[in-house]
């Protein structure tokens, strides 16, 4: 047997080399395919995260778009109001579309961005409630009053979204899904009470006090 192995050593070495080479080729091919799959998966993951935060920025930009009727206030400043409050129809369409767009991608948002998106929803739901008795032609008049609310909230949305691009865009993981995705109720209510919308209705309507009990949690 020993003589046989020694006589055919070159053949066995060739077979071992061939099998080993084929096995290495197989393993390397598998690793390359796995890497390509992982890269495609992460590309899709990052793409969805980026799109979700870009949607948030787009909503913020829409909130900051103002219209000017050409009039000035008592201080001599040009009166401006959010374009989305030109009429009831425009507001309702924008409200539905923007919330559907933002919330559809909320899974991919950072926790801070989710909290700002949810506060926006609370604010717009409160605004929608107060707009119910107002004629469509008067929507923009209210827009002049609450313009600063739109600027402040849009600014918060932009900061939360830009923070993602600065800090989290390259992280291949979602935000902690167990974290609270809304601000604490007390914080939400206080932010709402600090808005021009709340100040306006607290002076002109007795229902404002009742709104303090609205469930914002």
C-alpha positions as a printed Julia matrix, in Angstrom:
217×3 Matrix{Float64}:
   0.0    0.0    0.0
   2.85   2.29   0.91
   4.5    1.62  -2.41
   1.23   2.34  -4.21
   0.8    5.69  -2.46
   4.37   6.67  -3.13
   4.07   5.65  -6.78
   0.9    7.69  -7.27
   1.7   10.62  -4.97
   1.64  13.11  -7.82
  -1.84  12.0   -8.82
  -3.16  12.32  -5.29
  -1.57  15.75  -4.94
  -3.2   16.83  -8.18
  -6.6   15.57  -7.04
  -6.23  17.24  -3.63
  -5.21  20.48  -5.29
  -8.13  20.33  -7.7
 -10.7   19.6   -4.98
  -9.2   22.25  -2.73
  -9.19  24.8   -5.49
 -12.81  24.05  -6.38
 -13.82  24.32  -2.73
 -12.05  27.65  -2.36
 -13.7   28.93  -5.53
 -17.09  27.82  -4.2
 -16.56  29.52  -0.82
 -15.25  32.74  -2.37
 -18.19  32.84  -4.8
 -20.65  32.38  -1.95
 -19.01  35.13   0.09
 -19.11  37.52  -2.85
 -22.79  36.81  -3.51
 -23.57  37.31   0.18
 -21.68  40.61   0.19
 -23.55  41.79  -2.91
 -26.89  40.82  -1.32
 -26.0   42.65   1.91
 -24.98  45.74  -0.04
 -28.27  45.76  -1.98
 -30.17  45.28   1.26
 -28.36  48.15   2.98
 -28.79  50.35  -0.09
 -32.55  49.83   0.12
 -32.49  50.39   3.88
 -30.57  53.67   3.58
 -32.68  54.78   0.62
 -35.88  54.44   2.64
 -34.41  56.26   5.62
 -33.23  59.11   3.43
 -36.59  59.33   1.65
 -38.49  59.45   4.94
 -36.41  62.37   6.21
 -36.56  64.15   2.86
 -40.36  63.88   3.04
 -40.22  65.57   6.44
 -38.12  68.39   5.0
 -40.54  68.8    2.09
 -43.47  69.2    4.49
 -41.47  71.77   6.44
 -40.74  73.72   3.26
 -44.42  73.69   2.31
 -45.27  75.09   5.75
 -42.78  77.92   5.26
 -44.12  78.96   1.88
 -45.97  82.23   2.45
 -48.32  84.34   0.37
 -48.48  88.13   0.55
 -51.7   89.97  -0.31
 -49.83  93.27  -0.55
 -51.19  94.72   2.69
 -49.2   95.84   5.73
 -49.97  95.58   9.44
 -50.06  98.33  12.05
 -46.27  98.11  12.37
 -45.8   98.68   8.65
 -44.67  95.11   8.03
 -45.91  93.16   5.03
 -48.67  90.75   6.0
 -47.88  87.15   5.15
 -49.62  83.86   5.72
 -49.03  80.17   4.96
 -49.97  79.26   1.4
 -51.62  76.06   2.66
 -54.25  78.24   4.37
 -55.47  79.96   1.22
 -58.75  78.06   1.49
 -60.42  75.17   3.25
 -59.97  72.89   0.25
 -56.25  73.64  -0.03
 -55.7   73.11   3.68
 -57.64  69.84   3.87
 -55.83  68.41   0.85
 -52.43  69.45   2.14
 -53.17  68.2    5.67
 -54.25  64.76   4.44
 -51.43  64.42   1.91
 -48.63  65.61   4.2
 -49.69  63.44   7.14
 -50.12  60.41   4.91
 -46.65  60.97   3.44
 -44.91  61.54   6.78
 -46.61  58.78   8.74
 -46.18  56.23   5.95
 -42.41  56.54   6.36
 -42.37  57.0   10.13
 -40.75  53.59  10.72
 -37.6   54.87   9.05
 -37.41  58.16  10.97
 -35.12  58.77  13.91
 -36.83  59.01  17.28
 -36.44  62.81  17.38
 -37.93  63.13  13.9
 -40.86  60.89  14.85
 -41.58  63.04  17.89
 -41.58  66.2   15.8
 -43.79  64.56  13.17
 -46.26  63.51  15.85
 -46.29  66.98  17.37
 -47.0   68.39  13.92
 -49.96  66.02  13.66
 -51.26  67.18  17.07
 -50.91  70.83  16.08
 -52.61  70.42  12.71
 -55.42  68.36  14.25
 -55.97  71.16  16.77
 -55.89  73.73  13.97
 -58.36  71.7   11.92
 -60.74  71.58  14.89
 -60.63  75.34  15.35
 -61.06  75.98  11.64
 -64.41  74.17  11.46
 -66.63  77.19  12.18
 -64.55  79.55  10.01
 -65.56  80.29   6.41
 -63.05  79.18   3.8
 -62.45  82.77   2.69
 -61.25  83.66   6.2
 -58.65  80.91   6.51
 -55.82  83.13   5.36
 -56.75  85.8    7.9
 -56.07  83.24  10.59
 -52.91  82.29   8.73
 -51.57  85.79   9.29
 -52.04  85.28  13.03
 -50.44  81.84  13.29
 -47.65  82.37  10.75
 -45.0   82.16  13.47
 -46.35  78.75  14.51
 -45.78  77.41  11.03
 -42.26  78.84  10.92
 -41.35  77.48  14.35
 -42.73  73.98  13.73
 -41.2   73.76  10.27
 -37.87  74.79  11.76
 -38.1   72.0   14.33
 -38.93  69.48  11.61
 -35.95  70.58   9.53
 -33.55  70.4   12.47
 -34.67  66.87  13.33
 -34.31  65.77   9.71
 -30.92  67.43   9.19
 -29.67  65.85  12.41
 -30.28  62.48  10.79
 -28.15  63.4    7.78
 -25.38  64.71  10.02
 -25.27  61.88  12.58
 -27.3   58.82  11.62
 -27.41  58.5    7.83
 -24.51  56.03   7.72
 -25.7   53.92  10.63
 -27.04  50.59   9.39
 -29.71  50.26  12.04
 -33.13  51.63  12.89
 -33.79  53.84  15.88
 -34.86  51.98  19.0
 -38.46  51.02  18.29
 -39.11  50.68  22.02
 -38.43  54.37  22.63
 -41.42  56.67  23.09
 -42.27  58.14  19.69
 -44.25  61.08  21.07
 -43.3   63.76  23.52
 -44.75  63.3   27.01
 -48.32  64.6   27.18
 -47.37  67.47  29.47
 -44.67  68.63  27.05
 -46.99  68.38  24.06
 -49.71  70.36  25.81
 -47.26  73.04  26.89
 -45.91  73.41  23.36
 -49.46  73.72  22.05
 -50.27  76.34  24.68
 -47.21  78.33  23.63
 -48.47  78.62  20.04
 -50.13  81.68  18.53
 -53.05  79.43  17.62
 -53.7   78.68  21.28
 -53.24  82.28  22.37
 -55.7   83.46  19.72
 -58.4   81.01  20.71
 -57.89  81.41  24.44
 -58.83  85.08  23.96
 -61.7   84.56  21.55
 -63.28  81.25  22.49
 -64.29  79.55  25.75
 -63.52  76.15  24.23
 -59.8   76.77  24.52
 -59.75  75.8   28.2
 -61.54  72.59  27.38
 -58.88  71.79  24.82
 -56.37  71.39  27.65
 -57.96  68.02  28.29
 -57.48  66.81  24.73
 -55.6   63.5   24.68
 -52.19  64.26  23.23
 -50.47  61.16  24.55
